[in-house]
Amino acid sequence: MLSIRSLLILVGSLPLMIAGGTWLLGEQVEVAVLRTFSDDGRGHDTKLWVVDHKGQPWLRGARLHLGWLDRIRSHPRVELERRGVTGVYTATIEEAPEAKRALEEAMAAKYGWIDRWYQTLFRFDPIPVRLDPAPGAG
């Protein structure tokens, strides 16, 4: 039988165990590195899931205001490192409901139950981001 102290420790550690397990699960699938740029030209790296949809990479933000999304709004030229290869893109935030639905379906097909778990914990109004090859890149 668990003592009250042991039970409190167990219950208190549950959020940490869930967070750690969620992070580990998220790292077991394809994770790309997006580099966005701030006003001073400094690069900021963010690990994200990526999916190919309609022949180009797409990303998804979990909520409207994230640092990397805010930087894209100001400076849409980004770099995406994927499987050891870096490409230069112009990022476009897609507002259309059909873009959201299509991206959600593509992400769910690629990432499966891990995607549903993340949706339960973090994502309430997904923000689709389309990456088009940047002019002059390549």
Secondary structure, DSSP 8 states (H G I E B T S, - for coil): ---HHHHHHHHHHHHHHHHHHHHHHHTTS--EEEEEE-TTS-EEEEEE--EEETTEEEEEESSS--HHHHHHHH--EEEEEETTEEEEEEEEE---HHHHHHHHHHHHHHHHHHHHHHHHHT-SS-EEEEEEE-TT--
